[in-house]
Amino acid sequence: MWPEDKSNKQKYLNEVWDMIETAYEPIGGCNCDKSELLGDNVYWKLSKRNGKIVCAFLYKLTKFGRKMFLLATDGTQ
């Protein structure tokens, strides 16, 4: 989802945020908050299986290109 696709991001925000919190909990959490994920320079790649988000890659768009800054899965194989 491109940065301007805020309606779809809002639709999946809670599901993606829950996965991120679970993924980064063992190392003390992630260094951002939920509202940052809706930022104007954040690009999302989501993978769905059977209608459920199973993987999320979040990138920040920089002048040099995309820089991945968060990655999470739902823990399934």
N, CA, C and O atoms as a DFTB+ gen file, in Angstrom:
308 C
 N C O
     1  1       0.839      -1.166       0.000
     2  2       0.000       0.000       0.000
     3  2       0.890       1.237       0.000
     4  3       1.782       1.376       0.837
     5  1       0.644       2.097      -0.912
     6  2       1.419       3.325      -1.016
     7  2       1.043       4.273       0.123
     8  3      -0.030       4.137       0.711
     9  1       1.910       5.222       0.435
    10  2       1.660       6.135       1.565
    11  2       0.307       6.844       1.512
    12  3      -0.300       7.092       2.554
    13  1      -0.166       7.169       0.327
    14  2      -1.431       7.905       0.229
    15  2      -2.670       7.017       0.368
    16  3      -3.788       7.532       0.366
    17  1      -2.504       5.716       0.488
    18  2      -3.613       4.769       0.613
    19  2      -4.033       4.614       2.080
    20  3      -4.040       3.509       2.623
    21  1      -4.374       5.719       2.695
    22  2      -4.656       5.742       4.134
    23  2      -5.907       4.949       4.522
    24  3      -5.966       4.407       5.625
    25  1      -6.901       4.872       3.643
    26  2      -8.121       4.141       4.006
    27  2      -7.845       2.650       4.166
    28  3      -8.352       2.034       5.104
    29  1      -7.052       2.054       3.273
    30  2      -6.709       0.638       3.421
    31  2      -5.769       0.420       4.598
    32  3      -5.891      -0.577       5.309
    33  1      -4.843       1.333       4.812
    34  2      -3.942       1.201       5.954
    35  2      -4.737       1.238       7.256
    36  3      -4.479       0.455       8.170
    37  1      -5.692       2.139       7.337
    38  2      -6.520       2.249       8.542
    39  2      -7.299       0.954       8.763
    40  3      -7.487       0.522       9.900
    41  1      -7.751       0.339       7.672
    42  2      -8.521      -0.902       7.738
    43  2      -7.710      -2.038       8.382
    44  3      -8.258      -2.837       9.142
    45  1      -6.419      -2.108       8.081
    46  2      -5.562      -3.185       8.574
    47  2      -4.647      -2.782       9.721
    48  3      -3.877      -3.608      10.209
    49  1      -4.714      -1.537      10.158
    50  2      -3.779      -1.019      11.150
    51  2      -3.724      -1.846      12.433
    52  3      -2.636      -2.212      12.878
    53  1      -4.852      -2.142      13.022
    54  2      -4.851      -2.871      14.300
    55  2      -4.277      -4.271      14.157
    56  3      -3.530      -4.732      15.021
    57  1      -4.625      -4.949      13.065
    58  2      -4.122      -6.301      12.835
    59  2      -2.601      -6.293      12.644
    60  3      -1.895      -7.135      13.200
    61  1      -2.107      -5.342      11.859
    62  2      -0.667      -5.224      11.615
    63  2       0.051      -4.802      12.897
    64  3       1.114      -5.338      13.213
    65  1      -0.512      -3.860      13.628
    66  2       0.115      -3.390      14.866
    67  2       0.240      -4.512      15.890
    68  3       1.261      -4.624      16.567
    69  1      -0.798      -5.345      16.007
    70  2      -0.740      -6.477      16.936
    71  2       0.394      -7.433      16.574
    72  3       1.096      -7.928      17.456
    73  1       0.573      -7.692      15.277
    74  2       1.664      -8.561      14.833
    75  2       3.014      -7.926      15.147
    76  3       3.938      -8.621      15.570
    77  1       3.138      -6.634      14.947
    78  2       4.403      -5.931      15.210
    79  2       4.734      -5.972      16.701
    80  3       5.871      -6.257      17.076
    81  1       3.750      -5.691      17.548
    82  2       3.988      -5.739      18.990
    83  2       4.436      -7.130      19.438
    84  3       5.344      -7.254      20.260
    85  1       3.812      -8.164      18.906
    86  2       4.182      -9.541      19.256
    87  2       5.591      -9.863      18.773
    88  3       6.374     -10.475      19.500
    89  1       5.916      -9.455      17.553
    90  2       7.221      -9.758      16.972
    91  2       8.363      -9.068      17.713
    92  3       9.427      -9.660      17.893
    93  1       8.156      -7.830      18.142
    94  2       9.236      -7.060      18.759
    95  2       9.239      -7.106      20.287
    96  3      10.140      -6.553      20.918
    97  1       8.240      -7.758      20.887
    98  2       8.159      -7.861      22.349
    99  2       9.404      -8.494      22.979
   100  3       9.874      -7.988      23.998
   101  1       9.964      -9.582      22.420
   102  2      11.147     -10.209      23.045
   103  2      12.378      -9.306      23.124
   104  3      13.272      -9.556      23.933
   105  1      12.436      -8.269      22.303
   106  2      13.595      -7.367      22.335
   107  2      13.236      -5.998      22.917
   108  3      13.954      -5.021      22.703
   109  1      12.132      -5.930      23.646
   110  2      11.760      -4.692      24.310
   111  2      10.812      -3.804      23.540
   112  3      10.591      -2.660      23.938
   113  1      10.247      -4.287      22.458
   114  2       9.291      -3.513      21.664
   115  2       9.944      -2.816      20.488
   116  3      11.168      -2.800      20.354
   117  1       9.107      -2.240      19.639
   118  2       9.639      -1.512      18.479
   119  2       9.757      -0.028      18.824
   120  3       9.140       0.454      19.774
   121  1      10.536       0.663      18.056
   122  2      10.855       2.057      18.345
   123  2       9.950       3.008      17.564
   124  3      10.428       3.982      16.981
   125  1       8.647       2.730      17.550
   126  2       7.697       3.621      16.882
   127  2       6.334       3.440      17.535
   128  3       6.159       2.587      18.405
   129  1       5.389       4.237      17.116
   130  2       4.037       4.071      17.622
   131  2       3.079       3.848      16.457
   132  3       3.447       3.994      15.291
   133  1       1.868       3.500      16.792
   134  2       0.858       3.138      15.809
   135  2       0.637       4.242      14.769
   136  3       0.508       3.956      13.579
   137  1       0.593       5.483      15.212
   138  2       0.321       6.588      14.287
   139  2       1.425       6.769      13.251
   140  3       1.170       7.263      12.152
   141  1       2.653       6.372      13.595
   142  2       3.771       6.492      12.653
   143  2       3.578       5.581      11.443
   144  3       4.083       5.879      10.360
   145  1       2.862       4.487      11.610
   146  2       2.633       3.556      10.515
   147  2       1.749       4.151       9.426
   148  3       1.745       3.669       8.293
   149  1       1.007       5.191       9.764
   150  2       0.145       5.854       8.791
   151  2       0.821       7.067       8.161
   152  3       0.179       7.835       7.446
   153  1       2.110       7.240       8.423
   154  2       2.841       8.410       7.947
   155  2       2.872       8.546       6.433
   156  3       2.594       7.601       5.695
   157  1       3.217       9.749       5.995
   158  2       3.246      10.069       4.568
   159  2       4.410       9.432       3.824
   160  3       4.433       9.454       2.594
   161  1       5.366       8.872       4.531
   162  2       6.515       8.259       3.855
   163  2       6.640       6.768       4.165
   164  3       7.733       6.208       4.084
   165  1       5.521       6.120       4.522
   166  2       5.563       4.701       4.893
   167  2       4.809       3.873       3.843
   168  3       3.656       4.152       3.514
   169  1       5.492       2.855       3.337
   170  2       4.978       1.958       2.311
   171  2       4.804       0.581       2.934
   172  3       5.708       0.089       3.609
   173  1       3.650      -0.046       2.716
   174  2       3.348      -1.348       3.307
   175  2       3.293      -2.428       2.235
   176  3       2.797      -2.192       1.133
   177  1       3.800      -3.608       2.559
   178  2       3.583      -4.816       1.766
   179  2       2.983      -5.837       2.719
   180  3       3.597      -6.192       3.725
   181  1       1.781      -6.307       2.399
   182  2       1.095      -7.274       3.246
   183  2       0.849      -8.556       2.472
   184  3       0.612      -8.529       1.264
   185  1       0.907      -9.664       3.167
   186  2       0.612     -10.966       2.581
   187  2      -0.597     -11.535       3.298
   188  3      -0.623     -11.592       4.528
   189  1      -1.600     -11.957       2.537
   190  2      -2.811     -12.520       3.127
   191  2      -2.941     -13.986       2.746
   192  3      -2.581     -14.394       1.641
   193  1      -3.458     -14.762       3.675
   194  2      -3.771     -16.162       3.418
   195  2      -5.140     -16.431       4.042
   196  3      -5.354     -16.175       5.227
   197  1      -6.051     -16.943       3.240
   198  2      -7.423     -17.210       3.699
   199  2      -8.065     -15.974       4.335
   200  3      -8.759     -16.080       5.346
   201  1      -7.830     -14.812       3.741
   202  2      -8.442     -13.576       4.218
   203  2      -7.810     -12.959       5.451
   204  3      -8.318     -11.962       5.963
   205  1      -6.712     -13.525       5.943
   206  2      -6.059     -13.020       7.156
   207  2      -4.638     -12.577       6.825
   208  3      -3.936     -13.243       6.064
   209  1      -4.220     -11.456       7.395
   210  2      -2.856     -10.971       7.204
   211  2      -1.908     -11.938       7.913
   212  3      -2.082     -12.220       9.099
   213  1      -0.908     -12.446       7.193
   214  2       0.052     -13.369       7.800
   215  2       1.457     -12.781       7.856
   216  3       2.311     -13.274       8.593
   217  1       1.694     -11.732       7.082
   218  2       3.028     -11.146       7.046
   219  2       2.930      -9.679       6.652
   220  3       2.120      -9.310       5.801
   221  1       3.756      -8.846       7.272
   222  2       3.777      -7.420       6.956
   223  2       5.215      -6.918       6.888
   224  3       6.011      -7.150       7.798
   225  1       5.529      -6.237       5.813
   226  2       6.814      -5.561       5.634
   227  2       6.496      -4.076       5.535
   228  3       5.678      -3.678       4.705
   229  1       7.119      -3.255       6.358
   230  2       6.892      -1.818       6.309
   231  2       8.196      -1.115       5.973
   232  3       9.238      -1.372       6.575
   233  1       8.111      -0.235       5.010
   234  2       9.271       0.490       4.508
   235  2       9.067       1.985       4.697
   236  3       7.942       2.481       4.635
   237  1      10.160       2.693       4.926
   238  2      10.140       4.150       4.870
   239  2      10.699       4.534       3.512
   240  3      11.688       3.964       3.051
   241  1      10.064       5.497       2.882
   242  2      10.545       5.980       1.598
   243  2      11.541       7.095       1.855
   244  3      11.212       8.105       2.476
   245  1      12.766       6.904       1.372
   246  2      13.816       7.904       1.544
   247  2      14.225       8.419       0.172
   248  3      13.746       7.930      -0.851
   249  1      15.101       9.396       0.153
   250  2      15.561       9.924      -1.136
   251  2      16.394       8.895      -1.898
   252  3      16.628       9.059      -3.095
   253  1      16.844       7.841      -1.220
   254  2      17.629       6.788      -1.853
   255  2      16.789       5.575      -2.241
   256  3      17.292       4.662      -2.896
   257  1      15.513       5.553      -1.847
   258  2      14.627       4.424      -2.134
   259  2      13.932       3.944      -0.877
   260  3      13.786       4.698       0.085
   261  1      13.504       2.698      -0.882
   262  2      12.796       2.119       0.269
   263  2      13.785       1.554       1.281
   264  3      14.778       0.922       0.921
   265  1      13.486       1.798       2.563
   266  2      14.291       1.255       3.647
   267  2      13.339       0.505       4.577
   268  3      12.463       1.112       5.193
   269  1      13.514      -0.820       4.679
   270  2      12.639      -1.600       5.542
   271  2      12.910      -1.223       7.000
   272  3      14.060      -1.172       7.435
   273  1      11.835      -0.961       7.748
   274  2      12.039      -0.621       9.155
   275  2      11.225      -1.479      10.103
   276  3      11.493      -1.462      11.304
   277  1      10.243      -2.229       9.624
   278  2       9.513      -3.167      10.471
   279  2       9.120      -4.388       9.657
   280  3       8.796      -4.286       8.473
   281  1       9.152      -5.534      10.302
   282  2       8.776      -6.793       9.673
   283  2       8.111      -7.636      10.729
   284  3       8.613      -7.734      11.849
   285  1       6.978      -8.255      10.396
   286  2       6.274      -9.094      11.363
   287  2       5.472     -10.175      10.653
   288  3       5.059     -10.011       9.505
   289  1       5.261     -11.279      11.353
   290  2       4.406     -12.355      10.854
   291  2       3.420     -12.728      11.956
   292  3       3.545     -12.289      13.099
   293  1       2.447     -13.537      11.590
   294  2       1.491     -13.996      12.601
   295  2       1.991     -15.245      13.318
   296  3       1.300     -15.776      14.188
   297  1       3.179     -15.718      12.966
   298  2       3.780     -16.860      13.646
   299  2       3.457     -18.217      13.042
   300  3       3.936     -19.237      13.536
   301  1       2.648     -18.251      11.975
   302  2       2.341     -19.533      11.344
   303  2       3.480     -19.970      10.436
   304  3       4.333     -19.163      10.065
   305  1       3.491     -21.247      10.080
   306  2       4.519     -21.789       9.190
   307  2       4.352     -21.274       7.779
   308  3       5.133     -21.629       6.896
